C-alpha cells in the first residue's frame, strides 16, 4: 500500500472513489473536480492530505483543514478496501495533523448509514453532533416567479454589501466561522466555475435584504451554494423567490438537476422550505465531535 499527499491531478480518481463509497450507502451522488476543489480549498494538500493506493488504484483518501479552534477531517475508503483498517488509519493521521495545528476540537465527517464508521468514531471518543443533508430536484419545467418580489442581478460593485448580507444571514448558524471579505472574495473569484450571473439579491431601498449564490457544474447540474435572508426581512418569501428564480435560470440553461446542502437542524427552517419547492433528501453527512485533551 502506497501513501502520499494528493494534488489536483488526482481529483478525477478521488472523485470516482468518493462516488463508489456513496453508492455503497445508497447515495447516487455525482462528484467531479469542482466539488473536490471546493472541499479542499483551504487544505494544505502537501502536508494535510493522504491518498492510499494499492494495485487497483485509489483505495482510501483523507484530508483536514483547521479553522479557528476547530479542525475538520474528511475521509473515505473504497468499498473494495473496507475492513482493512484504513478508516482507523485515516482517523489517526487526521487527529495527529489537527493536533499539530492546535485544534481544541475535531470534527470527523462520515456518510449517513455507514455503521462501521459510527462504531469507529464512538470507539475513539467521538459523539455524533449534527447531520447535513444533500437535497436535490429534477425540474421538468421552469417554475413561476414569486409575485411581488423583484430579483436583482449581482454586480461586482455589490461584492462587499453582498458579503455583509450573507455573513449577517448566517451568523447564527451552527459552527459559522467568519472570514474576511478579502479572503472570501478571492476564493470565490478563483473558482474555475465562478459565474456572477448566477448570483442574485433582493433589495429593500438601499439595503440588501437577501442574497443567493449558485454555481454550475456541480453534483451533475446546478448547485445552490447559499441562500440567505437577513433577520429583519425574514418571513416575506424572499428565500423562496431567490430559490425559484435560481431554478428557472438553471432550467433555461439546460441544467434541470439542482442540488444544495443544508443543516438538518437549520434554525430558519430551510429544510422545510426546500421540501415545499419540491426538493428531496438525496444523502446525509454526519458530523462527529471530540474535544482534544
Secondary structure, DSSP 8 states (H G I E B T S, - for coil): -EEE---GGGHHHHHHHHHHHHHHTT------HHHHHHHTTT--HHHHEEEEEETTEEEEEEEEEEETTEEEEEEEE-GGGTTSSHHHHHHHHHHHHHHHTT-SEEEEEEETT-HHHHHHHHHTT-EEEEEEEEEEEE-SS-----TT---EE--GGGHHHHHHHHHHHHTTSTT-----HHHHHHHHHHSTT--GGGEEEEEETTEEEEEEEEEEEETTEEEEEEEEE-GGGTTSSHHHHHHHHHHHHHHHTT--EEEEEEETT-TT-HHHHHHHTT-EEEEEEEEEEEE--
